[in-house]
Amino acid sequence: MSRYARMFEHLASRGEGAFGAFLMLGDPDAETSAELLDAVVEAGADMVEVGIPFSDPVADGPVIQAAAQRALAAGVRTAECFEMIASFRRRHPQVPLGVLTYSNLVMAPGREAFFGRAADAGADSLLVADLPAFEAEPWAVEMRAVGLDPVLIAAANTPPETLRTVARLGSGYTYCVTRAGITGNHAAAEFDTSMLTALQELRAPPPVFGFGISTPAHVRAALAAGASGVISGSAIVSAVAEGRDVGVLIASLKSATRNDSAPS
């Protein structure tokens, strides 16, 4: 059983949703980034998603783009990111860790080399944000061959045929984009969940909502709408940039998955 499957099974037995924390590797520097990875787990994150700094992250809003620029300015490159993942895996052998990246970084060394390095470092999954579903099959096959879960994106406007591809090829979890646009903080706790029924009928991997999860109210609304979990990115990355206590934010957001936090 994969780390994701064990996590979802364990949380379901407790009546909880999964909380995932996103961090940009190398932001603001490699040493601090490693400390932040530990901090989010210690504060209660059930799973971790990490970005590899890239100069043109087209799916990301200004907060995460700025984090990538800070990491690149600090000299952090893909090789150092794999080292940070391997170090994290030694410290946290049971916590699922996924990598979010872009196809340029994968194709630079070649798919086989990149997938092998990610798996050897201890990553559980890989989400290539700019990979179209209709091109994903060979990528997914190669990921599975080295033990990586290919995570695919489903959105409210994804056509039915593409949802079938997402359900067939994906594993670990399904990254559900329930708001239009790019990553970032959103005020309203409203989600377009029109794809969830189809994903359930197709037996897709558990739906995890991303894009705009920044408050406990967002977390509760997402779980009430049918998500198995959520991933918060921009809110956490903003806290890092502003020097705020990331642990306090994580604890608050995780508490909402247990439905025991105060309204906010």
C-alpha positions in Angstrom: 0.0 0.0 0.0 1.3 3.4 -1.0 1.9 6.2 1.5 -1.0 8.1 0.0 -3.4 5.1 0.4 -2.3 4.5 4.0 -2.8 8.2 4.8 -6.3 8.4 3.3 -7.3 5.1 5.0 -6.0 6.3 8.3 -7.7 9.7 8.1 -11.0 8.2 6.9 -11.0 6.0 10.0 -10.8 9.1 12.1 -13.3 11.1 10.1 -10.7 13.6 8.9 -9.8 15.0 5.6 -6.2 15.2 4.4 -4.3 18.5 4.7 -1.4 19.0 2.3 1.1 21.8 2.7 3.0 23.2 -0.4 6.4 24.7 -0.1 8.8 25.9 -2.8 12.1 24.1 -2.3 15.0 26.5 -1.7 12.8 29.4 -0.6 14.3 31.5 0.8 17.4 29.3 0.9 18.2 25.6 1.2 18.8 25.5 4.9 15.6 27.4 5.8 13.6 25.4 3.3 14.6 22.1 5.1 13.6 23.6 8.4 10.2 24.6 7.0 9.6 21.1 5.6 10.0 19.8 9.2 7.9 22.6 10.6 4.9 21.9 8.4 4.9 18.2 9.3 5.4 18.9 13.0 2.4 21.4 12.8 0.1 18.7 11.5 0.4 18.5 7.7 -0.6 15.0 6.5 1.1 15.3 3.2 3.6 17.6 1.6 3.8 19.0 -1.9 7.0 20.7 -3.1 7.8 22.9 -6.0 11.1 22.8 -7.9 12.0 26.4 -8.7 11.5 27.3 -12.3 11.8 30.5 -14.2 8.4 30.4 -15.9 5.8 28.6 -13.7 2.7 29.3 -15.9 0.1 27.8 -13.6 1.3 29.8 -10.6 0.3 33.2 -9.4 2.7 36.0 -8.2 3.2 34.6 -4.7 4.6 31.2 -5.8 6.4 32.8 -8.8 8.2 35.1 -6.3 9.2 32.1 -4.2 10.7 30.4 -7.2 12.7 33.5 -8.0 14.0 33.7 -4.5 15.1 30.1 -4.6 16.8 30.5 -7.9 18.5 33.7 -6.7 19.8 31.7 -3.7 21.4 29.3 -6.2 19.0 26.4 -5.6 18.8 24.1 -8.7 17.1 20.8 -9.4 19.9 18.6 -8.0 19.8 20.4 -4.7 16.0 19.9 -4.6 16.4 16.1 -4.9 18.9 16.2 -2.1 16.4 18.1 0.1 13.7 15.5 -0.8 16.0 12.7 0.1 16.9 14.3 3.4 13.2 14.9 4.2 12.5 11.2 3.4 15.1 10.1 5.9 13.6 12.3 8.6 9.9 11.5 7.8 9.7 8.0 6.4 5.9 7.8 6.5 4.8 11.2 5.2 3.6 11.3 1.6 5.6 13.8 -0.5 4.7 14.9 -4.0 6.6 17.0 -6.5 4.9 19.7 -8.6 7.0 20.7 -11.5 7.0 21.7 -15.2 7.8 19.8 -18.3 10.9 21.9 -19.2 12.6 20.7 -16.0 11.7 17.1 -16.7 12.8 17.1 -20.3 16.2 18.8 -19.6 17.8 15.6 -18.3 15.2 13.4 -20.0 12.1 11.8 -18.5 13.8 8.6 -17.5 16.6 10.4 -15.6 14.2 12.8 -13.9 11.7 10.2 -12.8 14.5 7.9 -11.6 16.1 10.7 -9.5 12.7 11.7 -8.0 11.9 8.1 -7.0 15.4 7.5 -5.7 15.1 10.6 -3.5 11.9 9.3 -2.0 9.2 11.2 -3.7 5.8 9.5 -3.8 4.2 11.4 -6.7 4.9 13.8 -9.6 2.5 16.4 -11.0 3.7 18.1 -14.2 1.5 21.2 -14.2 1.8 21.9 -18.0 1.4 18.4 -19.2 -1.8 17.9 -21.2 -3.8 14.8 -20.3 -3.8 13.7 -24.0 0.0 13.5 -23.9 0.3 12.0 -20.4 0.1 8.2 -21.0 3.8 7.6 -21.8 4.8 9.8 -18.9 2.5 8.0 -16.5 3.7 4.6 -17.6 7.3 5.6 -17.0 6.5 7.2 -13.6 4.8 4.0 -12.5 7.7 1.9 -13.7 9.9 3.6 -11.1 7.3 3.7 -8.3 6.0 7.2 -8.7 2.3 8.0 -8.6 1.4 10.2 -11.6 -0.9 12.9 -10.3 -3.2 14.5 -13.0 -5.3 17.6 -12.9 -9.1 17.7 -13.2 -11.0 21.0 -13.5 -14.6 22.0 -13.6 -14.3 22.6 -17.4 -12.4 19.4 -18.2 -14.2 17.4 -20.9 -15.7 14.0 -20.1 -13.2 12.1 -22.3 -10.3 13.9 -20.6 -11.7 13.0 -17.1 -11.7 9.4 -18.2 -8.0 9.7 -19.1 -7.3 11.4 -15.8 -9.0 8.7 -13.8 -7.3 5.9 -15.8 -3.8 7.2 -15.7 -3.7 9.0 -12.3 -2.8 7.5 -8.9 -2.1 8.7 -5.4 -4.7 11.5 -5.6 -6.4 13.7 -8.2 -5.5 17.3 -8.1 -8.8 19.2 -8.5 -8.8 22.8 -9.8 -12.1 24.1 -8.5 -11.5 27.8 -9.3 -10.6 29.5 -12.6 -7.3 31.1 -13.1 -3.9 30.6 -11.4 -2.8 29.8 -7.9 -3.3 32.4 -5.2 -5.4 33.5 -2.2 -9.2 33.7 -2.8 -11.7 35.3 -0.4 -14.8 33.3 -1.0 -15.2 29.7 0.2 -16.9 28.7 -3.1 -15.8 25.8 -5.3 -17.0 24.5 -8.7 -17.2 20.8 -8.0 -19.1 19.7 -11.1 -16.3 17.2 -12.0 -16.6 15.2 -8.7 -19.5 13.0 -9.7 -17.8 11.9 -12.9 -14.5 11.3 -11.0 -16.3 9.1 -8.5 -18.1 7.1 -11.1 -14.8 6.6 -12.9 -13.1 5.5 -9.7 -10.4 8.1 -10.0 -7.9 8.6 -7.1 -9.2 10.6 -4.2 -10.0 14.3 -5.1 -7.8 16.9 -3.4 -8.7 20.5 -3.9 -5.9 23.0 -4.7 -5.9 26.7 -5.8 -7.1 29.2 -3.3 -7.1 27.2 0.0 -6.0 29.7 2.5 -8.4 29.7 5.5 -10.1 27.2 7.8 -13.4 28.2 6.1 -12.0 27.2 2.7 -10.9 23.8 4.2 -14.3 23.1 5.7 -16.1 24.1 2.6 -13.9 21.9 0.4 -14.4 18.8 2.5 -18.1 19.5 2.7 -18.2 19.7 -1.1 -16.7 16.2 -1.4 -12.9 16.6 -1.3 -10.9 13.9 0.3 -8.3 16.6 1.2 -6.9 20.0 0.4 -3.5 21.5 -0.5 -2.7 25.0 0.6 0.1 26.8 -1.2 0.0 30.5 -1.6 -1.1 31.2 2.0 1.8 29.2 3.3 4.4 30.6 0.9 3.1 34.1 1.8 3.7 33.4 5.5 7.2 32.3 4.7 7.9 35.5 2.7 6.5 37.7 5.5 8.3 35.9 8.3 5.2 34.7 10.0 4.9 31.5 12.0 4.1 28.9 9.4 3.3 26.3 12.2 0.5 28.4 13.5 -1.1 28.6 10.1 -0.7 24.9 9.4 -2.2 24.0 12.7 -5.2 26.2 12.1 -5.8 24.8 8.6 -5.3 21.2 9.7 -7.7 21.7 12.6 -10.4 22.5 10.1 -10.1 19.0 8.6 -11.3 17.7 11.9 -14.1 20.2 12.0 -13.0 21.3 15.5 -11.7 24.8 14.7 -13.4 28.0 15.5 -15.1 29.7 12.5 -12.9 32.0 10.5 
